[in-house]
Amino acid sequence: MPTHMRDIREIEATASRTFTRRYLTAFGIAALIGLVIGAIWVIAGILHFHPLW
């Protein structure tokens, strides 16, 4: 019986699935925003030193 109670405590102590899903979604959105900003930064730098016209 003690192992069952320990399992319940461990499950309750961990993050819920909803929190994990929201955390991963927020992390993914932040990563995409960072990649877009980085791509714009690189394109602006290339155009600054090597104009296409």
PDBQT receptor file of N, H, CA, C and O in Angstrom, charges set to zero:
ATOM      1  N   MET A   1       0.805  -1.208   0.000  1.00  0.00    +0.000 N 
ATOM      2  CA  MET A   1       0.000   0.000   0.000  1.00  0.00    +0.000 C 
ATOM      3  C   MET A   1       0.845   1.268   0.000  1.00  0.00    +0.000 C 
ATOM      4  O   MET A   1       0.437   2.234  -0.645  1.00  0.00    +0.000 OA
ATOM      5  N   PRO A   2       1.978   1.338   0.666  1.00  0.00    +0.000 N 
ATOM      6  CA  PRO A   2       2.766   2.570   0.658  1.00  0.00    +0.000 C 
ATOM      7  C   PRO A   2       3.245   2.952  -0.743  1.00  0.00    +0.000 C 
ATOM      8  O   PRO A   2       3.341   4.139  -1.055  1.00  0.00    +0.000 OA
ATOM      9  N   THR A   3       3.546   1.969  -1.588  1.00  0.00    +0.000 N 
ATOM     10  H   THR A   3       3.468   1.005  -1.334  1.00  0.00    +0.000 HD
ATOM     11  CA  THR A   3       4.004   2.321  -2.930  1.00  0.00    +0.000 C 
ATOM     12  C   THR A   3       2.898   2.997  -3.720  1.00  0.00    +0.000 C 
ATOM     13  O   THR A   3       3.168   3.903  -4.509  1.00  0.00    +0.000 OA
ATOM     14  N   HIS A   4       1.672   2.578  -3.524  1.00  0.00    +0.000 N 
ATOM     15  H   HIS A   4       1.452   1.843  -2.883  1.00  0.00    +0.000 HD
ATOM     16  CA  HIS A   4       0.549   3.196  -4.223  1.00  0.00    +0.000 C 
ATOM     17  C   HIS A   4       0.399   4.664  -3.809  1.00  0.00    +0.000 C 
ATOM     18  O   HIS A   4       0.191   5.533  -4.656  1.00  0.00    +0.000 OA
ATOM     19  N   MET A   5       0.505   4.932  -2.519  1.00  0.00    +0.000 N 
ATOM     20  H   MET A   5       0.674   4.226  -1.831  1.00  0.00    +0.000 HD
ATOM     21  CA  MET A   5       0.389   6.306  -2.029  1.00  0.00    +0.000 C 
ATOM     22  C   MET A   5       1.552   7.152  -2.541  1.00  0.00    +0.000 C 
ATOM     23  O   MET A   5       1.375   8.327  -2.861  1.00  0.00    +0.000 OA
ATOM     24  N   ARG A   6       2.746   6.550  -2.617  1.00  0.00    +0.000 N 
ATOM     25  H   ARG A   6       2.890   5.596  -2.357  1.00  0.00    +0.000 HD
ATOM     26  CA  ARG A   6       3.905   7.286  -3.132  1.00  0.00    +0.000 C 
ATOM     27  C   ARG A   6       3.701   7.629  -4.603  1.00  0.00    +0.000 C 
ATOM     28  O   ARG A   6       4.039   8.731  -5.037  1.00  0.00    +0.000 OA
ATOM     29  N   ASP A   7       3.157   6.700  -5.364  1.00  0.00    +0.000 N 
ATOM     30  H   ASP A   7       2.883   5.805  -5.012  1.00  0.00    +0.000 HD
ATOM     31  CA  ASP A   7       2.885   6.954  -6.773  1.00  0.00    +0.000 C 
ATOM     32  C   ASP A   7       1.903   8.111  -6.936  1.00  0.00    +0.000 C 
ATOM     33  O   ASP A   7       2.085   8.966  -7.803  1.00  0.00    +0.000 OA
ATOM     34  N   ILE A   8       0.878   8.136  -6.115  1.00  0.00    +0.000 N 
ATOM     35  H   ILE A   8       0.730   7.441  -5.411  1.00  0.00    +0.000 HD
ATOM     36  CA  ILE A   8      -0.107   9.218  -6.193  1.00  0.00    +0.000 C 
ATOM     37  C   ILE A   8       0.550  10.553  -5.871  1.00  0.00    +0.000 C 
ATOM     38  O   ILE A   8       0.294  11.546  -6.551  1.00  0.00    +0.000 OA
ATOM     39  N   ARG A   9       1.394  10.590  -4.845  1.00  0.00    +0.000 N 
ATOM     40  H   ARG A   9       1.602   9.783  -4.292  1.00  0.00    +0.000 HD
ATOM     41  CA  ARG A   9       2.090  11.838  -4.487  1.00  0.00    +0.000 C 
ATOM     42  C   ARG A   9       3.002  12.296  -5.617  1.00  0.00    +0.000 C 
ATOM     43  O   ARG A   9       3.076  13.491  -5.902  1.00  0.00    +0.000 OA
ATOM     44  N   GLU A  10       3.701  11.361  -6.265  1.00  0.00    +0.000 N 
ATOM     45  H   GLU A  10       3.641  10.390  -6.033  1.00  0.00    +0.000 HD
ATOM     46  CA  GLU A  10       4.593  11.727  -7.354  1.00  0.00    +0.000 C 
ATOM     47  C   GLU A  10       3.809  12.279  -8.538  1.00  0.00    +0.000 C 
ATOM     48  O   GLU A  10       4.235  13.249  -9.165  1.00  0.00    +0.000 OA
ATOM     49  N   ILE A  11       2.686  11.680  -8.843  1.00  0.00    +0.000 N 
ATOM     50  H   ILE A  11       2.340  10.892  -8.333  1.00  0.00    +0.000 HD
ATOM     51  CA  ILE A  11       1.856  12.163  -9.951  1.00  0.00    +0.000 C 
ATOM     52  C   ILE A  11       1.334  13.556  -9.653  1.00  0.00    +0.000 C 
ATOM     53  O   ILE A  11       1.325  14.415 -10.534  1.00  0.00    +0.000 OA
ATOM     54  N   GLU A  12       0.902  13.789  -8.431  1.00  0.00    +0.000 N 
ATOM     55  H   GLU A  12       0.909  13.091  -7.715  1.00  0.00    +0.000 HD
ATOM     56  CA  GLU A  12       0.382  15.099  -8.067  1.00  0.00    +0.000 C 
ATOM     57  C   GLU A  12       1.477  16.157  -8.032  1.00  0.00    +0.000 C 
ATOM     58  O   GLU A  12       1.201  17.339  -8.235  1.00  0.00    +0.000 OA
ATOM     59  N   ALA A  13       2.711  15.749  -7.777  1.00  0.00    +0.000 N 
ATOM     60  H   ALA A  13       2.936  14.789  -7.611  1.00  0.00    +0.000 HD
ATOM     61  CA  ALA A  13       3.817  16.702  -7.686  1.00  0.00    +0.000 C 
ATOM     62  C   ALA A  13       4.323  17.122  -9.062  1.00  0.00    +0.000 C 
ATOM     63  O   ALA A  13       4.937  18.182  -9.193  1.00  0.00    +0.000 OA
ATOM     64  N   THR A  14       4.080  16.319 -10.075  1.00  0.00    +0.000 N 
ATOM     65  H   THR A  14       3.582  15.459  -9.969  1.00  0.00    +0.000 HD
ATOM     66  CA  THR A  14       4.567  16.657 -11.410  1.00  0.00    +0.000 C 
ATOM     67  C   THR A  14       3.609  17.613 -12.092  1.00  0.00    +0.000 C 
ATOM     68  O   THR A  14       2.468  17.780 -11.662  1.00  0.00    +0.000 OA
ATOM     69  N   ALA A  15       4.085  18.242 -13.164  1.00  0.00    +0.000 N 
ATOM     70  H   ALA A  15       5.012  18.106 -13.514  1.00  0.00    +0.000 HD
ATOM     71  CA  ALA A  15       3.256  19.195 -13.900  1.00  0.00    +0.000 C 
ATOM     72  C   ALA A  15       2.126  18.453 -14.616  1.00  0.00    +0.000 C 
ATOM     73  O   ALA A  15       2.285  17.317 -15.061  1.00  0.00    +0.000 OA
ATOM     74  N   SER A  16       1.006  19.118 -14.709  1.00  0.00    +0.000 N 
ATOM     75  H   SER A  16       0.877  20.041 -14.348  1.00  0.00    +0.000 HD
ATOM     76  CA  SER A  16      -0.128  18.516 -15.400  1.00  0.00    +0.000 C 
ATOM     77  C   SER A  16       0.113  18.541 -16.908  1.00  0.00    +0.000 C 
ATOM     78  O   SER A  16       0.991  19.251 -17.398  1.00  0.00    +0.000 OA
ATOM     79  N   ARG A  17      -0.666  17.767 -17.622  1.00  0.00    +0.000 N 
ATOM     80  H   ARG A  17      -1.379  17.190 -17.224  1.00  0.00    +0.000 HD
ATOM     81  CA  ARG A  17      -0.521  17.730 -19.071  1.00  0.00    +0.000 C 
ATOM     82  C   ARG A  17      -0.866  19.068 -19.701  1.00  0.00    +0.000 C 
ATOM     83  O   ARG A  17      -0.247  19.470 -20.686  1.00  0.00    +0.000 OA
ATOM     84  N   THR A  18      -1.849  19.761 -19.141  1.00  0.00    +0.000 N 
ATOM     85  H   THR A  18      -2.352  19.435 -18.341  1.00  0.00    +0.000 HD
ATOM     86  CA  THR A  18      -2.237  21.063 -19.684  1.00  0.00    +0.000 C 
ATOM     87  C   THR A  18      -1.081  22.052 -19.538  1.00  0.00    +0.000 C 
ATOM     88  O   THR A  18      -0.764  22.776 -20.482  1.00  0.00    +0.000 OA
ATOM     89  N   PHE A  19      -0.455  22.087 -18.372  1.00  0.00    +0.000 N 
ATOM     90  H   PHE A  19      -0.713  21.499 -17.605  1.00  0.00    +0.000 HD
ATOM     91  CA  PHE A  19       0.678  22.987 -18.162  1.00  0.00    +0.000 C 
ATOM     92  C   PHE A  19       1.817  22.641 -19.111  1.00  0.00    +0.000 C 
ATOM     93  O   PHE A  19       2.420  23.533 -19.709  1.00  0.00    +0.000 OA
ATOM     94  N   THR A  20       2.113  21.362 -19.252  1.00  0.00    +0.000 N 
ATOM     95  H   THR A  20       1.624  20.638 -18.767  1.00  0.00    +0.000 HD
ATOM     96  CA  THR A  20       3.203  20.939 -20.135  1.00  0.00    +0.000 C 
ATOM     97  C   THR A  20       2.915  21.332 -21.572  1.00  0.00    +0.000 C 
ATOM     98  O   THR A  20       3.803  21.817 -22.273  1.00  0.00    +0.000 OA
ATOM     99  N   ARG A  21       1.676  21.125 -22.021  1.00  0.00    +0.000 N 
ATOM    100  H   ARG A  21       0.954  20.731 -21.451  1.00  0.00    +0.000 HD
ATOM    101  CA  ARG A  21       1.307  21.492 -23.390  1.00  0.00    +0.000 C 
ATOM    102  C   ARG A  21       1.440  22.998 -23.601  1.00  0.00    +0.000 C 
ATOM    103  O   ARG A  21       1.967  23.436 -24.623  1.00  0.00    +0.000 OA
ATOM    104  N   ARG A  22       0.968  23.788 -22.645  1.00  0.00    +0.000 N 
ATOM    105  H   ARG A  22       0.540  23.432 -21.814  1.00  0.00    +0.000 HD
ATOM    106  CA  ARG A  22       1.066  25.248 -22.777  1.00  0.00    +0.000 C 
ATOM    107  C   ARG A  22       2.515  25.707 -22.735  1.00  0.00    +0.000 C 
ATOM    108  O   ARG A  22       2.899  26.617 -23.470  1.00  0.00    +0.000 OA
ATOM    109  N   TYR A  23       3.320  25.087 -21.881  1.00  0.00    +0.000 N 
ATOM    110  H   TYR A  23       3.008  24.348 -21.284  1.00  0.00    +0.000 HD
ATOM    111  CA  TYR A  23       4.732  25.442 -21.790  1.00  0.00    +0.000 C 
ATOM    112  C   TYR A  23       5.449  25.153 -23.109  1.00  0.00    +0.000 C 
ATOM    113  O   TYR A  23       6.201  25.992 -23.605  1.00  0.00    +0.000 OA
ATOM    114  N   LEU A  24       5.218  23.982 -23.669  1.00  0.00    +0.000 N 
ATOM    115  H   LEU A  24       4.607  23.301 -23.266  1.00  0.00    +0.000 HD
ATOM    116  CA  LEU A  24       5.865  23.631 -24.932  1.00  0.00    +0.000 C 
ATOM    117  C   LEU A  24       5.376  24.505 -26.076  1.00  0.00    +0.000 C 
ATOM    118  O   LEU A  24       6.155  24.857 -26.962  1.00  0.00    +0.000 OA
ATOM    119  N   THR A  25       4.096  24.860 -26.068  1.00  0.00    +0.000 N 
ATOM    120  H   THR A  25       3.463  24.575 -25.349  1.00  0.00    +0.000 HD
ATOM    121  CA  THR A  25       3.567  25.752 -27.096  1.00  0.00    +0.000 C 
ATOM    122  C   THR A  25       4.223  27.123 -26.999  1.00  0.00    +0.000 C 
ATOM    123  O   THR A  25       4.637  27.688 -28.011  1.00  0.00    +0.000 OA
ATOM    124  N   ALA A  26       4.318  27.661 -25.784  1.00  0.00    +0.000 N 
ATOM    125  H   ALA A  26       3.982  27.203 -24.962  1.00  0.00    +0.000 HD
ATOM    126  CA  ALA A  26       4.957  28.964 -25.595  1.00  0.00    +0.000 C 
ATOM    127  C   ALA A  26       6.426  28.908 -26.003  1.00  0.00    +0.000 C 
ATOM    128  O   ALA A  26       6.932  29.841 -26.627  1.00  0.00    +0.000 OA
ATOM    129  N   PHE A  27       7.111  27.824 -25.657  1.00  0.00    +0.000 N 
ATOM    130  H   PHE A  27       6.700  27.067 -25.150  1.00  0.00    +0.000 HD
ATOM    131  CA  PHE A  27       8.515  27.674 -26.029  1.00  0.00    +0.000 C 
ATOM    132  C   PHE A  27       8.662  27.601 -27.552  1.00  0.00    +0.000 C 
ATOM    133  O   PHE A  27       9.574  28.209 -28.114  1.00  0.00    +0.000 OA
ATOM    134  N   GLY A  28       7.779  26.869 -28.216  1.00  0.00    +0.000 N 
ATOM    135  H   GLY A  28       7.038  26.376 -27.759  1.00  0.00    +0.000 HD
ATOM    136  CA  GLY A  28       7.823  26.760 -29.674  1.00  0.00    +0.000 C 
ATOM    137  C   GLY A  28       7.565  28.090 -30.362  1.00  0.00    +0.000 C 
ATOM    138  O   GLY A  28       8.241  28.435 -31.331  1.00  0.00    +0.000 OA
ATOM    139  N   ILE A  29       6.585  28.839 -29.861  1.00  0.00    +0.000 N 
ATOM    140  H   ILE A  29       6.036  28.559 -29.074  1.00  0.00    +0.000 HD
ATOM    141  CA  ILE A  29       6.288  30.153 -30.449  1.00  0.00    +0.000 C 
ATOM    142  C   ILE A  29       7.477  31.091 -30.262  1.00  0.00    +0.000 C 
ATOM    143  O   ILE A  29       7.848  31.816 -31.185  1.00  0.00    +0.000 OA
ATOM    144  N   ALA A  30       8.072  31.078 -29.071  1.00  0.00    +0.000 N 
ATOM    145  H   ALA A  30       7.771  30.489 -28.321  1.00  0.00    +0.000 HD
ATOM    146  CA  ALA A  30       9.244  31.928 -28.818  1.00  0.00    +0.000 C 
ATOM    147  C   ALA A  30      10.407  31.540 -29.733  1.00  0.00    +0.000 C 
ATOM    148  O   ALA A  30      11.125  32.412 -30.222  1.00  0.00    +0.000 OA
ATOM    149  N   ALA A  31      10.597  30.254 -29.964  1.00  0.00    +0.000 N 
ATOM    150  H   ALA A  31      10.014  29.545 -29.566  1.00  0.00    +0.000 HD
ATOM    151  CA  ALA A  31      11.668  29.800 -30.857  1.00  0.00    +0.000 C 
ATOM    152  C   ALA A  31      11.410  30.259 -32.289  1.00  0.00    +0.000 C 
ATOM    153  O   ALA A  31      12.334  30.692 -32.978  1.00  0.00    +0.000 OA
ATOM    154  N   LEU A  32      10.164  30.168 -32.738  1.00  0.00    +0.000 N 
ATOM    155  H   LEU A  32       9.413  29.817 -32.179  1.00  0.00    +0.000 HD
ATOM    156  CA  LEU A  32       9.842  30.624 -34.092  1.00  0.00    +0.000 C 
ATOM    157  C   LEU A  32      10.043  32.124 -34.245  1.00  0.00    +0.000 C 
ATOM    158  O   LEU A  32      10.562  32.583 -35.262  1.00  0.00    +0.000 OA
ATOM    159  N   ILE A  33       9.634  32.889 -33.240  1.00  0.00    +0.000 N 
ATOM    160  H   ILE A  33       9.212  32.517 -32.413  1.00  0.00    +0.000 HD
ATOM    161  CA  ILE A  33       9.835  34.340 -33.288  1.00  0.00    +0.000 C 
ATOM    162  C   ILE A  33      11.328  34.657 -33.341  1.00  0.00    +0.000 C 
ATOM    163  O   ILE A  33      11.753  35.524 -34.104  1.00  0.00    +0.000 OA
ATOM    164  N   GLY A  34      12.113  33.965 -32.544  1.00  0.00    +0.000 N 
ATOM    165  H   GLY A  34      11.768  33.261 -31.925  1.00  0.00    +0.000 HD
ATOM    166  CA  GLY A  34      13.558  34.174 -32.564  1.00  0.00    +0.000 C 
ATOM    167  C   GLY A  34      14.172  33.829 -33.908  1.00  0.00    +0.000 C 
ATOM    168  O   GLY A  34      15.053  34.542 -34.388  1.00  0.00    +0.000 OA
ATOM    169  N   LEU A  35      13.719  32.746 -34.519  1.00  0.00    +0.000 N 
ATOM    170  H   LEU A  35      13.003  32.167 -34.128  1.00  0.00    +0.000 HD
ATOM    171  CA  LEU A  35      14.249  32.374 -35.839  1.00  0.00    +0.000 C 
ATOM    172  C   LEU A  35      13.875  33.396 -36.901  1.00  0.00    +0.000 C 
ATOM    173  O   LEU A  35      14.688  33.721 -37.766  1.00  0.00    +0.000 OA
ATOM    174  N   VAL A  36      12.648  33.905 -36.841  1.00  0.00    +0.000 N 
ATOM    175  H   VAL A  36      11.987  33.641 -36.139  1.00  0.00    +0.000 HD
ATOM    176  CA  VAL A  36      12.221  34.921 -37.813  1.00  0.00    +0.000 C 
ATOM    177  C   VAL A  36      13.049  36.190 -37.641  1.00  0.00    +0.000 C 
ATOM    178  O   VAL A  36      13.517  36.765 -38.624  1.00  0.00    +0.000 OA
ATOM    179  N   ILE A  37      13.232  36.630 -36.393  1.00  0.00    +0.000 N 
ATOM    180  H   ILE A  37      12.851  36.163 -35.594  1.00  0.00    +0.000 HD
ATOM    181  CA  ILE A  37      14.041  37.828 -36.147  1.00  0.00    +0.000 C 
ATOM    182  C   ILE A  37      15.476  37.605 -36.622  1.00  0.00    +0.000 C 
ATOM    183  O   ILE A  37      16.077  38.493 -37.227  1.00  0.00    +0.000 OA
ATOM    184  N   GLY A  38      16.018  36.433 -36.353  1.00  0.00    +0.000 N 
ATOM    185  H   GLY A  38      15.530  35.711 -35.862  1.00  0.00    +0.000 HD
ATOM    186  CA  GLY A  38      17.371  36.131 -36.804  1.00  0.00    +0.000 C 
ATOM    187  C   GLY A  38      17.478  36.123 -38.324  1.00  0.00    +0.000 C 
ATOM    188  O   GLY A  38      18.455  36.628 -38.877  1.00  0.00    +0.000 OA
ATOM    189  N   ALA A  39      16.492  35.560 -39.000  1.00  0.00    +0.000 N 
ATOM    190  H   ALA A  39      15.699  35.149 -38.551  1.00  0.00    +0.000 HD
ATOM    191  CA  ALA A  39      16.516  35.537 -40.468  1.00  0.00    +0.000 C 
ATOM    192  C   ALA A  39      16.438  36.956 -41.028  1.00  0.00    +0.000 C 
ATOM    193  O   ALA A  39      17.150  37.294 -41.974  1.00  0.00    +0.000 OA
ATOM    194  N   ILE A  40      15.576  37.781 -40.447  1.00  0.00    +0.000 N 
ATOM    195  H   ILE A  40      14.997  37.506 -39.679  1.00  0.00    +0.000 HD
ATOM    196  CA  ILE A  40      15.475  39.180 -40.907  1.00  0.00    +0.000 C 
ATOM    197  C   ILE A  40      16.796  39.897 -40.670  1.00  0.00    +0.000 C 
ATOM    198  O   ILE A  40      17.248  40.660 -41.523  1.00  0.00    +0.000 OA
ATOM    199  N   TRP A  41      17.419  39.658 -39.516  1.00  0.00    +0.000 N 
ATOM    200  H   TRP A  41      17.052  39.038 -38.823  1.00  0.00    +0.000 HD
ATOM    201  CA  TRP A  41      18.697  40.279 -39.192  1.00  0.00    +0.000 C 
ATOM    202  C   TRP A  41      19.766  39.887 -40.219  1.00  0.00    +0.000 C 
ATOM    203  O   TRP A  41      20.519  40.740 -40.687  1.00  0.00    +0.000 OA
ATOM    204  N   VAL A  42      19.829  38.619 -40.564  1.00  0.00    +0.000 N 
ATOM    205  H   VAL A  42      19.217  37.926 -40.184  1.00  0.00    +0.000 HD
ATOM    206  CA  VAL A  42      20.824  38.144 -41.531  1.00  0.00    +0.000 C 
ATOM    207  C   VAL A  42      20.548  38.726 -42.913  1.00  0.00    +0.000 C 
ATOM    208  O   VAL A  42      21.475  39.169 -43.590  1.00  0.00    +0.000 OA
ATOM    209  N   ILE A  43      19.294  38.731 -43.336  1.00  0.00    +0.000 N 
ATOM    210  H   ILE A  43      18.541  38.371 -42.786  1.00  0.00    +0.000 HD
ATOM    211  CA  ILE A  43      18.953  39.290 -44.648  1.00  0.00    +0.000 C 
ATOM    212  C   ILE A  43      19.291  40.772 -44.692  1.00  0.00    +0.000 C 
ATOM    213  O   ILE A  43      19.841  41.249 -45.685  1.00  0.00    +0.000 OA
ATOM    214  N   ALA A  44      18.969  41.515 -43.624  1.00  0.00    +0.000 N 
ATOM    215  H   ALA A  44      18.522  41.128 -42.818  1.00  0.00    +0.000 HD
ATOM    216  CA  ALA A  44      19.295  42.945 -43.575  1.00  0.00    +0.000 C 
ATOM    217  C   ALA A  44      20.810  43.150 -43.636  1.00  0.00    +0.000 C 
ATOM    218  O   ALA A  44      21.280  44.065 -44.312  1.00  0.00    +0.000 OA
ATOM    219  N   GLY A  45      21.567  42.320 -42.948  1.00  0.00    +0.000 N 
ATOM    220  H   GLY A  45      21.185  41.577 -42.400  1.00  0.00    +0.000 HD
ATOM    221  CA  GLY A  45      23.024  42.441 -42.989  1.00  0.00    +0.000 C 
ATOM    222  C   GLY A  45      23.584  42.141 -44.367  1.00  0.00    +0.000 C 
ATOM    223  O   GLY A  45      24.497  42.826 -44.828  1.00  0.00    +0.000 OA
ATOM    224  N   ILE A  46      23.049  41.126 -45.028  1.00  0.00    +0.000 N 
ATOM    225  H   ILE A  46      22.308  40.569 -44.653  1.00  0.00    +0.000 HD
ATOM    226  CA  ILE A  46      23.515  40.791 -46.381  1.00  0.00    +0.000 C 
ATOM    227  C   ILE A  46      23.196  41.925 -47.336  1.00  0.00    +0.000 C 
ATOM    228  O   ILE A  46      24.037  42.299 -48.153  1.00  0.00    +0.000 OA
ATOM    229  N   LEU A  47      21.984  42.482 -47.247  1.00  0.00    +0.000 N 
ATOM    230  H   LEU A  47      21.301  42.178 -46.584  1.00  0.00    +0.000 HD
ATOM    231  CA  LEU A  47      21.602  43.563 -48.139  1.00  0.00    +0.000 C 
ATOM    232  C   LEU A  47      22.391  44.841 -47.832  1.00  0.00    +0.000 C 
ATOM    233  O   LEU A  47      22.621  45.657 -48.725  1.00  0.00    +0.000 OA
ATOM    234  N   HIS A  48      22.801  45.013 -46.580  1.00  0.00    +0.000 N 
ATOM    235  H   HIS A  48      22.614  44.350 -45.855  1.00  0.00    +0.000 HD
ATOM    236  CA  HIS A  48      23.575  46.206 -46.229  1.00  0.00    +0.000 C 
ATOM    237  C   HIS A  48      24.963  46.167 -46.857  1.00  0.00    +0.000 C 
ATOM    238  O   HIS A  48      25.446  47.194 -47.336  1.00  0.00    +0.000 OA
ATOM    239  N   PHE A  49      25.606  45.023 -46.866  1.00  0.00    +0.000 N 
ATOM    240  H   PHE A  49      25.214  44.189 -46.477  1.00  0.00    +0.000 HD
ATOM    241  CA  PHE A  49      26.963  44.908 -47.397  1.00  0.00    +0.000 C 
ATOM    242  C   PHE A  49      26.989  44.508 -48.862  1.00  0.00    +0.000 C 
ATOM    243  O   PHE A  49      27.959  44.808 -49.558  1.00  0.00    +0.000 OA
ATOM    244  N   HIS A  50      25.953  43.842 -49.348  1.00  0.00    +0.000 N 
ATOM    245  H   HIS A  50      25.165  43.599 -48.783  1.00  0.00    +0.000 HD
ATOM    246  CA  HIS A  50      25.918  43.394 -50.732  1.00  0.00    +0.000 C 
ATOM    247  C   HIS A  50      24.548  43.705 -51.324  1.00  0.00    +0.000 C 
ATOM    248  O   HIS A  50      23.707  42.813 -51.434  1.00  0.00    +0.000 OA
ATOM    249  N   PRO A  51      24.313  44.961 -51.707  1.00  0.00    +0.000 N 
ATOM    250  CA  PRO A  51      22.993  45.298 -52.241  1.00  0.00    +0.000 C 
ATOM    251  C   PRO A  51      22.706  44.550 -53.545  1.00  0.00    +0.000 C 
ATOM    252  O   PRO A  51      23.614  44.270 -54.329  1.00  0.00    +0.000 OA
ATOM    253  N   LEU A  52      21.464  44.242 -53.755  1.00  0.00    +0.000 N 
ATOM    254  H   LEU A  52      20.727  44.470 -53.118  1.00  0.00    +0.000 HD
ATOM    255  CA  LEU A  52      21.074  43.493 -54.955  1.00  0.00    +0.000 C 
ATOM    256  C   LEU A  52      20.930  44.397 -56.172  1.00  0.00    +0.000 C 
ATOM    257  O   LEU A  52      20.895  43.900 -57.298  1.00  0.00    +0.000 OA
ATOM    258  N   TRP A  53      20.847  45.695 -55.978  1.00  0.00    +0.000 N 
ATOM    259  H   TRP A  53      20.876  46.099 -55.064  1.00  0.00    +0.000 HD
ATOM    260  CA  TRP A  53      20.664  46.589 -57.125  1.00  0.00    +0.000 C 
ATOM    261  C   TRP A  53      21.935  47.290 -57.508  1.00  0.00    +0.000 C 
ATOM    262  O   TRP A  53      21.945  48.077 -58.454  1.00  0.00    +0.000 OA
TER     263      TRP A  53
